[in-house]
Amino acid sequence: MSSAQIADAPQSRVESPYAWVRLLAALMLSTLGGVGMWSVVVVLPAVQAEFDVARGAASLPYTLTMVGFGLGGVLMGRLSDRFGVMVPVIVGSIALSVGMVAAGTAGNLWLYAIAQGLLVGVGSSATFGPLVADVSFWFTRRRGIAVAICASGNYVAGAIWPPVVQHFIETDGWRATNIGIGIFCVVAMLPLALILKRPVPILDVAAGTGTAAGRSPLALGLSPAALQTLLVIAGVACCVAMSMPQVHIVALCSDRGFGAARGAQMLSLMLGFGIVSRLVSGVIADRIGGVRTLLLGSTLQGVALVLYLGSEGLVSLYVVSALFGLFQGGIVPSYALIVREFFSPREAGARIGTVIMATLFGMALGGWMSGAIFDLTGSYDAAFVNGIIWNLLNVSIAAWLLVRSTRRYAHA
């Protein structure tokens, strides 16, 4: 962000009524923009049937969407740091809408996948990482819960959009559904983007180093590059694990004879409980910090993945899907809090965007990997085991950072 933006922003706006209005607008934008991530999951069986491809190939559009979302998050984060968050949100809203229409008119799987990756994925990215980073500047005492509320928009999207998309697929077909979503999004999102026109408050931005608490990666005995690298690896690992249920629950239910509609309901239930998880995790993070919240969420996510291995019936899948959502919702917002705790606020948009990129790469890799493992084994059991192994890597990194920070601060 520019020095002019900083100078024009009075500190009194922090946690003001406008800050809450801005948070509400960010939540709505994140909810609308999140459709790009979840619609591609719901249409996976229909796309596979229409283009007559294997499950792994049908998972490719989702993978490219996550790659586009990840790379776009870094780009949009840099735009936000330089020009303010309204610019990337407007650009992203237009790209998302054009991409949904292009995907709905695609003549083959590759054109559909490219539209999802280059337009839908990149466009959707503007409504997550940049908004989370922006919200973190408008709150101090309630930063954890504010970030959690904003990040919940992605899960509100996951709770609302799958059954809506599934309904319109059944009544109008997946192509008309995509086109309709594209038109709706551009009409609804552009007015909301204008609410974000005001520059961020001064807070600790003008200081340019560390956070208000004076922390830095050096306090952990790590360079900024080393801590960023660890967060990137952790982000990939946790989301490879997270992707198995989120990406393939609809296909899993179809394979077991429960129907795609049941799978869409489970996905909605999972992400609905994920909203609760993110909000509760935000309250917890305000008390215990980002690193401890990350470790807690990652550990519980591993427990849920183990429970999936023993879930064969419809009822047990509903129950475990709800638990999975309840356990893992606070993981991704924890990365944003860790960045704000240990890095310069001037770099918040780009650094949070980089970590979000890693989580999306993890989702992309895990979504493809789970489909490929299914094609090789004819079952999702091995894919769940693969997710558990990746989750252990994330737990190990979070635990190591916690032990290191505890020892350093105790010694100081």
C-alpha positions as CSV (number, residue, x, y, z in Angstrom):
1,M,0.0,0.0,0.0
2,S,1.2,3.6,-0.7
3,S,2.4,6.0,1.9
4,A,-0.5,8.3,0.9
5,Q,-3.0,5.7,1.7
6,I,-1.4,5.3,5.2
7,A,-1.3,9.0,5.8
8,D,-5.0,9.5,4.9
9,A,-6.2,6.8,7.3
10,P,-7.0,7.9,10.8
11,Q,-6.3,5.5,13.5
12,S,-9.7,6.0,15.0
13,R,-11.2,3.7,12.4
14,V,-9.8,0.7,14.0
15,E,-12.6,-1.6,15.4
16,S,-15.0,1.2,14.5
17,P,-18.6,0.7,13.2
18,Y,-17.2,1.1,9.6
19,A,-14.6,-1.7,10.4
20,W,-17.5,-4.1,11.1
21,V,-19.4,-2.9,8.0
22,R,-16.2,-3.6,6.0
23,L,-15.9,-7.0,7.6
24,L,-19.5,-7.8,6.6
25,A,-18.8,-6.8,3.0
26,A,-15.7,-8.9,3.0
27,L,-17.6,-11.9,4.3
28,M,-20.2,-11.5,1.6
29,L,-17.6,-11.1,-1.2
30,S,-15.8,-14.2,0.1
31,T,-19.1,-16.1,0.1
32,L,-19.9,-15.1,-3.4
33,G,-16.4,-15.5,-4.8
34,G,-16.1,-19.0,-3.2
35,V,-18.5,-20.5,-5.7
36,G,-15.6,-21.0,-8.1
37,M,-14.0,-23.5,-5.7
38,W,-17.1,-25.5,-4.8
39,S,-19.1,-25.6,-8.0
40,V,-16.3,-27.5,-9.8
41,V,-16.5,-30.2,-7.1
42,V,-20.3,-30.6,-7.5
43,V,-20.2,-30.8,-11.3
44,L,-17.3,-33.3,-11.3
45,P,-19.6,-36.4,-11.9
46,A,-21.5,-34.6,-14.6
47,V,-18.3,-33.4,-16.3
48,Q,-16.8,-36.9,-16.1
49,A,-19.9,-38.4,-17.7
50,E,-20.2,-35.7,-20.5
51,F,-16.6,-35.8,-21.5
52,D,-16.2,-39.6,-20.9
53,V,-12.9,-39.5,-18.9
54,A,-11.4,-41.2,-15.9
55,R,-11.9,-39.9,-12.4
56,G,-8.3,-38.6,-12.3
57,A,-8.8,-36.7,-15.5
58,A,-12.1,-35.3,-14.3
59,S,-10.3,-34.0,-11.2
60,L,-7.9,-31.9,-13.3
61,P,-10.2,-28.9,-13.6
62,Y,-10.4,-28.7,-9.8
63,T,-6.6,-29.0,-9.6
64,L,-6.1,-26.2,-12.1
65,T,-8.7,-24.1,-10.2
66,M,-6.7,-24.5,-7.0
67,V,-3.4,-23.7,-8.8
68,G,-5.0,-20.6,-10.3
69,F,-6.4,-19.6,-6.9
70,G,-3.0,-20.1,-5.3
71,L,-1.0,-18.1,-7.9
72,G,-3.7,-15.5,-8.1
73,G,-3.6,-15.1,-4.4
74,V,0.0,-13.9,-4.5
75,L,-0.7,-11.6,-7.4
76,M,-3.8,-10.2,-5.8
77,G,-2.0,-9.8,-2.5
78,R,0.7,-7.7,-4.1
79,L,-2.0,-5.5,-5.9
80,S,-3.7,-5.1,-2.5
81,D,-0.4,-4.0,-0.8
82,R,0.2,-1.5,-3.5
83,F,-3.3,-0.1,-4.4
84,G,-5.6,-1.2,-1.7
85,V,-7.9,-4.2,-1.6
86,M,-10.7,-2.8,-3.8
87,V,-8.7,-3.0,-7.0
88,P,-8.0,-6.8,-6.9
89,V,-11.5,-7.5,-5.7
90,I,-13.0,-5.7,-8.8
91,V,-10.5,-7.4,-11.2
92,G,-11.2,-10.8,-9.5
93,S,-15.0,-10.4,-9.7
94,I,-14.9,-9.8,-13.4
95,A,-12.5,-12.6,-14.1
96,L,-14.6,-15.0,-12.0
97,S,-17.8,-14.1,-13.8
98,V,-16.2,-14.4,-17.3
99,G,-14.6,-17.7,-16.3
100,M,-17.8,-19.3,-15.1
101,V,-19.5,-18.4,-18.4
102,A,-16.5,-19.7,-20.4
103,A,-16.5,-22.9,-18.4
104,G,-20.2,-23.4,-19.1
105,T,-19.6,-23.1,-22.9
106,A,-16.5,-25.2,-23.1
107,G,-16.4,-27.8,-25.8
108,N,-14.0,-30.2,-24.2
109,L,-12.4,-31.0,-20.9
110,W,-9.2,-29.0,-21.6
111,L,-11.1,-25.8,-22.4
112,Y,-13.2,-26.3,-19.3
113,A,-10.1,-26.9,-17.2
114,I,-8.3,-23.8,-18.6
115,A,-11.4,-21.6,-18.0
116,Q,-11.5,-22.9,-14.4
117,G,-7.8,-22.4,-13.8
118,L,-7.0,-19.1,-15.5
119,L,-10.2,-17.2,-14.9
120,V,-12.3,-18.8,-12.1
121,G,-9.3,-19.8,-9.9
122,V,-7.5,-16.5,-10.3
123,G,-10.6,-14.4,-9.9
124,S,-11.8,-16.3,-6.8
125,S,-8.4,-15.7,-5.2
126,A,-9.1,-12.0,-4.8
127,T,-12.0,-12.8,-2.4
128,F,-9.9,-14.7,0.1
129,G,-6.3,-13.9,0.9
130,P,-6.4,-10.2,0.1
131,L,-9.6,-9.8,2.1
132,V,-8.2,-11.7,5.1
133,A,-5.1,-9.5,5.1
134,D,-7.1,-6.4,4.8
135,V,-9.4,-7.3,7.7
136,S,-6.4,-7.9,9.9
137,F,-5.6,-4.2,9.7
138,W,-9.0,-3.0,10.9
139,F,-8.9,-5.0,14.2
140,T,-6.4,-5.3,17.1
141,R,-8.0,-6.8,20.2
142,R,-10.4,-8.8,18.1
143,R,-8.1,-9.6,15.2
144,G,-8.5,-13.4,15.6
145,I,-12.2,-13.5,15.5
146,A,-12.3,-10.8,12.7
147,V,-10.0,-12.8,10.5
148,A,-12.0,-16.0,11.3
149,I,-15.2,-14.3,10.3
150,C,-13.7,-13.2,7.0
151,A,-12.1,-16.5,6.3
152,S,-15.5,-18.2,7.1
153,G,-16.9,-16.8,3.8
154,N,-15.1,-19.5,2.0
155,Y,-16.9,-22.1,4.1
156,V,-20.2,-20.3,4.0
157,A,-19.8,-20.6,0.2
158,G,-19.2,-24.3,0.7
159,A,-22.3,-24.7,2.8
160,I,-24.6,-22.7,0.6
161,W,-23.4,-23.3,-3.0
162,P,-23.2,-27.1,-3.3
163,P,-26.9,-27.9,-2.8
164,V,-27.8,-24.8,-4.9
165,V,-25.5,-25.9,-7.7
166,Q,-26.7,-29.5,-7.5
167,H,-30.4,-28.4,-7.7
168,F,-29.8,-26.3,-10.9
169,I,-27.6,-29.1,-12.4
170,E,-30.6,-31.5,-12.0
171,T,-33.1,-29.0,-13.4
172,D,-31.2,-27.1,-16.0
173,G,-27.9,-28.9,-16.6
174,W,-24.4,-28.0,-15.5
175,R,-23.6,-25.7,-18.4
176,A,-26.6,-23.4,-17.9
177,T,-25.8,-23.5,-14.2
178,N,-22.3,-22.2,-14.7
179,I,-23.5,-19.4,-17.0
180,G,-26.1,-18.3,-14.6
181,I,-23.6,-18.2,-11.7
182,G,-21.3,-16.1,-13.8
183,I,-23.9,-13.5,-14.5
184,F,-25.2,-13.4,-10.9
185,C,-21.7,-12.9,-9.4
186,V,-20.7,-9.9,-11.5
187,V,-24.0,-8.1,-10.7
188,A,-23.7,-8.9,-6.9
189,M,-20.0,-8.4,-6.3
190,L,-19.1,-5.1,-7.9
191,P,-21.3,-3.0,-5.7
192,L,-19.9,-4.7,-2.6
193,A,-16.3,-4.0,-3.8
194,L,-17.0,-0.2,-3.6
195,I,-17.5,-0.5,0.1
196,L,-13.8,-1.3,0.4
197,K,-12.6,2.0,-1.1
198,R,-11.3,3.5,2.1
199,P,-7.6,3.0,2.8
200,V,-6.5,0.8,5.8
201,P,-5.9,2.4,9.2
202,I,-2.4,3.3,10.3
203,L,-2.0,0.7,13.0
204,D,1.5,-0.7,12.9
205,V,1.8,-0.3,9.2
206,A,3.9,2.9,9.4
207,A,6.4,1.2,11.6
208,G,7.1,-1.2,8.8
209,T,8.9,-3.8,10.9
210,G,7.5,-6.5,13.0
211,T,4.1,-6.3,14.7
212,A,2.8,-4.2,17.5
213,A,4.2,-6.8,19.9
214,G,7.7,-6.4,18.4
215,R,8.0,-10.0,17.3
216,S,9.8,-11.2,14.2
217,P,10.9,-14.5,12.7
218,L,14.3,-13.8,14.4
219,A,12.5,-14.3,17.7
220,L,12.2,-18.0,16.8
221,G,15.8,-18.2,15.7
222,L,14.7,-18.3,12.1
223,S,15.2,-16.0,9.1
224,P,12.1,-14.5,7.5
225,A,12.7,-16.8,4.5
226,A,13.0,-19.9,6.7
227,L,9.8,-19.2,8.6
228,Q,7.9,-18.5,5.3
229,T,9.2,-21.7,3.8
230,L,8.1,-23.7,6.9
231,L,4.6,-22.1,6.6
232,V,4.5,-22.9,2.9
233,I,5.3,-26.6,3.5
234,A,2.8,-26.8,6.4
235,G,0.2,-25.3,4.2
236,V,0.7,-27.8,1.4
237,A,0.7,-30.7,3.9
238,C,-2.4,-29.8,5.8
239,C,-4.4,-29.2,2.6
240,V,-3.4,-32.4,0.8
241,A,-5.0,-34.1,3.8
242,M,-8.0,-31.7,3.8
243,S,-8.7,-32.2,0.1
244,M,-9.6,-35.9,0.2
245,P,-13.0,-35.4,1.9
246,Q,-13.7,-32.0,0.5
247,V,-13.0,-32.8,-3.2
248,H,-14.2,-36.4,-3.4
249,I,-17.1,-36.8,-1.0
250,V,-19.6,-36.3,-3.8
251,A,-17.9,-38.8,-6.0
252,L,-17.4,-41.2,-3.0
253,C,-21.2,-41.2,-2.3
254,S,-22.0,-41.7,-6.0
255,D,-19.7,-44.8,-6.0
256,R,-21.3,-46.3,-3.0
257,G,-24.8,-45.9,-4.4
258,F,-25.9,-43.1,-2.1
259,G,-26.2,-40.6,-5.0
260,A,-24.5,-37.3,-5.8
261,A,-27.2,-35.3,-4.0
262,R,-26.3,-37.0,-0.7
263,G,-22.6,-36.2,-1.3
264,A,-23.5,-32.5,-1.9
265,Q,-25.4,-32.5,1.3
266,M,-22.4,-34.0,3.2
267,L,-20.1,-31.4,1.7
268,S,-22.6,-28.6,2.7
269,L,-22.8,-30.1,6.2
270,M,-19.0,-30.4,6.4
271,L,-18.4,-26.8,5.5
272,G,-21.3,-25.6,7.6
273,F,-19.6,-27.0,10.7
274,G,-16.4,-25.6,9.3
275,I,-17.9,-22.1,9.7
276,V,-18.5,-22.9,13.4
277,S,-15.0,-24.2,13.7
278,R,-13.5,-21.1,12.2
279,L,-15.4,-18.8,14.5
280,V,-14.5,-20.8,17.6
281,S,-10.9,-21.0,16.4
282,G,-10.8,-17.2,16.0
283,V,-11.9,-16.8,19.7
284,I,-9.3,-19.4,20.8
285,A,-6.6,-17.7,18.7
286,D,-7.2,-14.4,20.4
287,R,-6.2,-16.2,23.6
288,I,-3.5,-18.7,22.6
289,G,-2.1,-17.3,19.4
290,G,-1.8,-18.6,15.8
291,V,0.8,-21.4,16.3
292,R,-1.1,-23.2,19.0
293,T,-4.4,-22.8,17.1
294,L,-2.7,-24.4,14.0
295,L,-1.5,-27.3,16.1
296,L,-4.9,-27.9,17.7
297,G,-6.7,-27.8,14.4
298,S,-4.2,-30.0,12.5
299,T,-4.3,-32.7,15.2
300,L,-8.1,-32.8,15.2
301,Q,-8.2,-33.0,11.4
302,G,-6.0,-36.1,11.6
303,V,-8.4,-37.7,14.0
304,A,-11.3,-37.1,11.6
305,L,-9.4,-38.6,8.7
306,V,-8.8,-41.8,10.7
307,L,-12.5,-41.9,11.5
308,Y,-13.3,-41.8,7.8
309,L,-11.5,-45.2,7.3
310,G,-14.1,-46.9,9.4
311,S,-17.2,-45.2,7.9
312,E,-19.0,-47.3,5.4
313,G,-22.7,-46.4,5.9
314,L,-24.6,-43.3,5.0
315,V,-25.2,-42.2,8.6
316,S,-21.6,-42.7,9.7
317,L,-20.4,-40.6,6.7
318,Y,-22.8,-37.8,7.7
319,V,-21.5,-37.9,11.2
320,V,-17.8,-38.0,10.3
321,S,-18.2,-35.3,7.7
322,A,-19.7,-33.0,10.3
323,L,-16.8,-33.8,12.7
324,F,-14.3,-33.2,9.9
325,G,-15.7,-29.8,9.3
326,L,-15.9,-29.0,13.0
327,F,-12.2,-30.1,13.6
328,Q,-10.3,-28.5,10.7
329,G,-12.0,-25.1,10.0
330,G,-9.5,-23.1,12.0
331,I,-6.3,-24.3,10.2
332,V,-6.1,-21.9,7.3
333,P,-6.9,-18.7,9.2
334,S,-4.1,-19.6,11.7
335,Y,-1.6,-19.0,9.0
336,A,-2.8,-15.5,8.5
337,L,-2.5,-14.8,12.2
338,I,1.0,-16.3,12.3
339,V,2.1,-14.0,9.5
340,R,0.6,-11.0,11.2
341,E,2.4,-12.0,14.5
342,F,5.9,-12.5,13.0
343,F,6.2,-10.4,9.8
344,S,6.1,-6.8,8.8
345,P,2.6,-5.5,8.2
346,R,3.8,-3.9,5.0
347,E,4.2,-7.4,3.6
348,A,1.0,-8.8,4.9
349,G,-0.9,-9.1,1.6
350,A,1.9,-10.8,-0.3
351,R,3.0,-13.1,2.6
352,I,-0.5,-14.2,3.5
353,G,-1.1,-14.7,-0.3
354,T,2.0,-16.9,-0.5
355,V,0.9,-19.1,2.4
356,I,-2.7,-19.3,1.0
357,M,-1.1,-20.2,-2.4
358,A,0.6,-23.1,-0.6
359,T,-2.6,-24.3,0.9
360,L,-4.4,-24.2,-2.5
361,F,-1.5,-26.1,-4.1
362,G,-2.0,-28.6,-1.4
363,M,-5.7,-28.8,-2.2
364,A,-4.9,-29.1,-5.9
365,L,-2.2,-31.8,-5.4
366,G,-4.4,-33.7,-2.9
367,G,-7.5,-33.5,-5.2
368,W,-5.6,-34.9,-8.1
369,M,-3.7,-37.4,-6.0
370,S,-6.8,-38.8,-4.4
371,G,-8.4,-39.3,-7.8
372,A,-5.3,-41.0,-9.2
373,I,-5.1,-43.3,-6.1
374,F,-8.7,-44.2,-6.6
375,D,-8.1,-45.1,-10.3
376,L,-5.2,-47.3,-9.2
377,T,-6.9,-49.1,-6.3
378,G,-10.6,-48.8,-7.0
379,S,-11.1,-47.5,-3.5
380,Y,-10.7,-44.3,-1.5
381,D,-9.2,-46.0,1.6
382,A,-5.6,-45.6,0.3
383,A,-6.4,-42.0,-0.4
384,F,-7.4,-41.4,3.2
385,V,-4.2,-43.1,4.4
386,N,-2.2,-40.8,2.1
387,G,-4.0,-37.8,3.6
388,I,-3.2,-39.0,7.2
389,I,0.5,-39.2,6.3
390,W,0.6,-35.6,4.9
391,N,-1.4,-34.4,8.0
392,L,1.3,-35.8,10.3
393,L,3.9,-33.6,8.5
394,N,1.8,-30.5,9.2
395,V,1.4,-31.5,12.9
396,S,5.1,-32.0,13.2
397,I,5.9,-28.5,11.8
398,A,3.3,-26.8,14.1
399,A,4.6,-28.7,17.1
400,W,8.2,-27.8,16.3
401,L,7.4,-24.1,15.9
402,L,5.5,-24.1,19.2
403,V,8.3,-25.8,21.1
404,R,10.8,-23.5,19.6
405,S,8.8,-20.3,20.4
406,T,8.1,-21.5,23.9
407,R,11.8,-22.2,24.7
408,R,12.9,-18.9,23.1
409,Y,10.4,-16.7,25.0
410,A,11.1,-18.6,28.3
411,H,14.8,-18.0,27.8
412,A,14.3,-14.3,27.0
